Amino acid sequence: MKKELQNNIRTIYMMGFLLGFIVVVPIYVPLLQSHGLSMSEVLQTQALFALTIALFEVPSGYIADIWGRRNAILLGAGLNAIGFFSLLWADSFVDFLVYEAILGVGFSLISGADLALLYDTEVYLQEQGLDGGAGAGKSLSRLISLEAAASGAAGVVASLLLMRSLDSVVLVQAIVGFAPAILGLGLVEVPRITSQVPESGGHAANARRILGILLFGRPVVLWTAAAIAVFGLFAVYVFWVYQKYWEMQGIPLEWFGYIWAAFALTASLAARYSGALERYFGTRLLLVMIAVLPLGGLLGMAFGAGWFGVFCGFAIQISRGLSMTLFYEALNRRVPGEFRATVNSLVSLAVRSVFIVTGPLLGMALDSQGMQPTLLALVAIFAPLMVVVLVPLVLRIRSERAENLSVPAARNAT
């Protein structure tokens, strides 16, 4: 069992890399525009992706908790492979909607389940006194870092493939898309307490327990989840603004992949060293940096021009790498293992649910109002939201630490 569980860690790392290695993403907006889609239609396809995930995110996380994380990951990876393969004949708006719907179900099944399986594997090995990976917290940061690095590698490959054609990018994606499903066959379930359907109350009872964990458990959990939702939504918006922004700055299409790679590498390094930075700066100062960097980056993009505006995006990527790692590690550390995948899925659901409605509006704003007003509107919306979630989070963290210090003191007094 020890060998199989240690293999889990390596396999999830490799799957995470391959799931992040999506070569069509760095040039996705130009790809859809080459098929006649407007920015509004591009964002509508993403809204459908978000809607699909919103419908399947929590049920898929619950399925992973009840019937096994491995099964959920395998099914999701298989659907992703089918979705990427469908790009070979996608040509119309409807074709891309179908593609996004298939991927939405696939990624919703994997989302949360992979993090939960990795975390459970590390915790079990540690509890049994066996050699595992880097530890539960560090493993999460490494997985996020690997996924970001994979995105960077995909950017480089996409730029190289563009020397031939856009079609070659799609072909490579269709082939590579099957790799995670093949790797997933080597995963094993971790011995753990599995969420059971209570005899009294059924699934509704489990739902009440999960909501109780988020809403009425430790206050840090609720505010950490809120922070993930706000910063995650911000990242999704900017994700789909980048390529249109580069196009409007006159950056050649052949450079998109290289810029994407540099952005991904920046987020990867920030995620990798987030723990060290937290120890150096302290939690409070690092949280301030996480909020200031993306807002400053957007302002630089709005008022900058050409390559200067592009370079301002690096500030956003640093914040993204730091926030994803710190917030997700804090959340998973405080959530019981039996419902970890469901809680992760609920947090992702919050982001996707808002994007369903607002994503197409972002596309319409870009088409009708232009880039600068849209970027300034994002700053005006997210600056107060970041303050609203981070101030209570800092206060709750401080309160939690004070409580933890008072417990040993009380024990020593007795």
N, C-alpha and C positions, 0 to 999 in steps of 0.2 A: 504493500500500500504506500510506503514511504516513497518509493521510486515513482509510482504513478502520480502521486500528489506533487512531487517536485517537477515532474513533467508537465503538470497543469500550469505551473508558473511560466515555464518556457513557452508552452503552447499559446497561452493567453497573450503573452508578449508578442509572439509572432503573428497571431491573429489580429491583435491590435494594430500592428504595423501594416498588415495587408488591408485591413478595413479602412485605414487612413490613407492607403496608397491608391487614391482615386485620380487617375491622370486626366479625367475629363473636367474635374472641378476647377483647376486653374484657368481654363479657357471656356467654362460652361456658358457664360453670358454671350461671348462671341459665337459659340457653337449654335445656340438657340437663335441668335439674331441672323445667322447665316441661313436658317430655315424660315426666316420671315417673321419671327416673334418680336414684339416690342418689349420694353422693360416692364411694362404693366403685365404683359402675359408671362414673362419670365418669373416675376414675383407671384403670379397666380399659380404657376406650377409648384412653387415653393410653399404657397399657402395650402395646396392640396396635400403636399408631403407632410406639412405640419398637422393638417386635419387628420390624415391617416394615422399619424403617430399619436395624436390626441385621443383617437378612438381606441387604439390598441396598446398605448404605452402602459397604463396601469393594469389592464387585464393581463398583458404579457409579463409584467413584473410579478404579478400575483401567481400566474402560471409557473413562473420560474421558482417562486418560493414553495409552491405546493407540489409540483410535478418534476422539479429538477431544473437546475440552471443549465446543465449540459444539453438537455433536450431543447430548451428554449433557444440556446445559442446555435445549435445545429440547424433547427428549422429556420431561424432568422438568416443564417449564412446561406442556406440553400435558396431562399427567396431573393436575397441580394444577387446571387449568381444569375438567377433567371432575369432579374431586372436589368442588370448590366448587359446581358445577352440581347435583350429586347432593343437596346440602343442601335443595334446593327441595321434595323429597318425603320427606326423612328424618323419621321420627316415632318409631321404636322403637330399643331398645338395639342390635339387629342392624344397623339402617340406619346408625347412627353408627359402628359398627364398620367397615362397608364404606367409609364416608367416610374414616375414619382410615387404613385400609389403602391406599386410592388415594393419599392425600396422602403417606403414608409412602414409597411408591415414588417419587413425584414429587420430594419434597424431598431424598431420598437421592441422586437423580441430579444435582440442582443443587448440593447441599452439597459443598464442596470444589472442584468444577469452576469455580464462579464466582470464588472466591478465587484459584484457580490461573491462570485466564485473565486476570484483572485484573493479577495479579502479573507474569505472563509478558509481558503487553503493555507494562507500564511498564519492565520490565528490557530488553526488546528495543529499545524506542524510545531508552532511555538509551544502550545499547551502540552503536546506530547514529548517535548524536549528533543525534537528532531531538527536536523538542519533544513532550513527552508530557503527562502530568498532573502530579500533585503529587509523584511519586516513588513507588516501590514501597511503602515503609513507610507514608507518609502516605495513600496511596490506600486501603490496607486499613483504616486508622482512619476514613477518610471513609466508606467503604462501611458499616462497622459503625455509624457515627454516623447515616448516612442510614436504615438499617434501623430503628434505634431511633426516629428522628424520624417515620418512617412509622407505626410502632406508635402513637406519640402522636397523629398526625393521625387514625388509625383510631379511637382512643378518642373524640376530639371528635365525629367523624362518627357513631359509634355512639350517643353520648348524644343527638345531635340526631335521629337516626332513631327512637330509642326514644320520642320524643314522638308518633310515629305508632303503631308496634308492633314487636314482636320480628321479625315476618315481614318487615318492610321492611328490617331489617338483613340478613337472609338473602338477600333479593332483590338488594340492592346488591352483596353479596359474590359472588353467582353471576355477575353481569355483569362486575365488575372483575376477577374471576379469570382472564379470557381475555387481559387486557392484556399480562402478561409474555411469553406465548407469541408474541404478535404482534411485540413489540419484539425478541425473541430472533432473529427472522429476519434482523436487520441485523448480527449478530455475525459475525466472521471468525476463523479460526484464526491463531495466531501462529507464524511460522517458528521452529521449535525442534527440538531433538533429541527425537524421539518414542521412548517406551519400546518396544523391540522384544522379540519373543518369541525368546529365545536358541535357537540350533540345538541346543545341548547343555543339557538341563535344562528347556526350555520355560518355562511360566508358573511352575513351582516355583522356577526359578532367579531369576526376578524377585521372587518372594515372599521368598526368602532375602535378596536385596539390600535389599528394603524393611525387613525385620525387622532387618537389620544396621545400617541407618541409624538406626533407633529405639533398638535395644538396645546396639549395640556401636560406634556412631559417637561423635560428640561428646557427652559426658555431659549438657551443657546441654539437648540435644534431648530426651532421655528425661525429665528432670525438668520441663521445660517442658510436655511432653505430659501428664505426670501432673498438673501443676497445672491445666491446661485441663480435664482429666477431673473433678477434685475440685470446682473452682469451677463448672464447667458443670453437674454433677449437683446441686449446691446451688441454682443458679439455677432449674433445672427444678422442683425441689421447691417452692420459694417461689412460683414462677410460678403453680402450681395451688392454693396455699394462699391467696393474696391475696384472690380474689373471695369465698371462703367466709368469710374473716376479716372483710372489709368488711360482709358480710351480717350476721354475728354482732355487729358493733359498731353495728348499726342504721343504717348508711349507706344512703340511698335508692338504688335501682337506677339512677335517672337520673344519679347522680353517678359511677357506676362508670367510664364512658368518660372523664370529665374527670380523674379520679384516675389512670387508666391513661395518659392523655396526659401528665400531669405527671411520672409515673414514667418514661415513655419518653423525655421530653425531658431529664430528669436523666441517664439513662444515655447519651443521645446527646451531651450536652455533656461528660460525663466521658470518653467515647471520643474526642471531637474534640480535647480538650486534654490527653490522656494523655501525649503526648510532652513538652509544655511542663512538665507537673507532674513528670515523671521527671527532667528537667534541673534543676528547682528544688529538689526534695526529695532527689533521688538515688534510685537503684534500690532500695537496701535499705529505706529508710524508706517508700517508696511501697508496697513489697510488704507491709510490716507494716500499713500503712493498709488495703490491699486485704483483709487477713484480719480486722482488728479491726472495720471498719465493718459488714460483714454480721452478724457475731456480736452486736455491740451492737444492731443493728437488730432482730434476732429477739428479744433479751431485752426491748427496749422494747415490741415488739408483744405479748410474753407477759404482761408486767406492767402495760402501759398499757391505757387504755380509750378508746373513742370515737375522736375525731379525732387525739388524741395518738398512739395506737397506729398509726393509718394513716400519720401523718407519719414515724414511725420507719422505715417502709419505704424512705424516700428514701436512707438510709444504705446499704441493700442495693443500690439501683440505682446509686449512685455507684461502689461496688466492682465491680459487674457491668460497667459501661462501661469502667472502667480495666483490669480483668483481661482481658476479651476482647481489647482492642486490644493491650495489651502482650504477652500470651502468644502470640497468634496471629502478631503481627509477628515476635517472636523465633523462633518455630518455622519460619515460612516463609522467613525470612532464612537459616536454617541447613540447609534441606533442598534437595537437588538438584531442579531444575525438572522433570526427566522423571518424578519420582514425587511431586510436590508434592500433586496432587489425592488420590492414594491415602493419603498420610500424614495429610492433613486429615480424610479419611473415617475412618481408623483411630481417630483421637482422638475423633471424634463417636461412633464405635461403642462406645467404652469407656463413655461416658456413657449411651447408650441401653441397653446390655446390662444395666447395673446397675438402671436404672429399670424394665426389664421385670418384674423380680421384686419390687422394692421399691415401685414406684408404687402398685399396689393395696393394699399394706400401709399406705401413707400414708393412703389413702382410708379404710381400715378403722379406723385410729387416730383419724382425725377424727370418724368416725361413732360410735365406741364410747368413746373416751377424752376427747374434747373438744379444743378448740383449744390451751389453755395447755400441757397435758402434751405434746402433739405438738410444739409449738414448742420447748419445753425439751429434748425428746429430740433434735431436730435440732441444737441447740447442742452437746449432749453428744457427739454423733457427729462433727460436722464440725470442732469446735475442734481435737482432736488430729490429724485428717486434714490440716487446713491447715498445721499445724506440721510434720508429717511430710514434706510436699511442698515447703514453702517454705524450710525451713532448708537442705536439700541444694542447692536451686536457687540460693540466695544464695551458698553456698560454691562451687558450680561456676562461677557467673558471675564471682566474684572470681578464681578460678583461671584461667579463660579469659582474663580481662583481663591477668593477670600474664604469661601465656604470650605474648599478643599484644605486650606491651611488651618482653619479652625478645628477641623475634625481630629487631626493628629494631636493638636494642642490639648483638646478636651480629653483625649485618651490618656495623654501623659499626665494630666492633672488627676485622673482617677487611679 
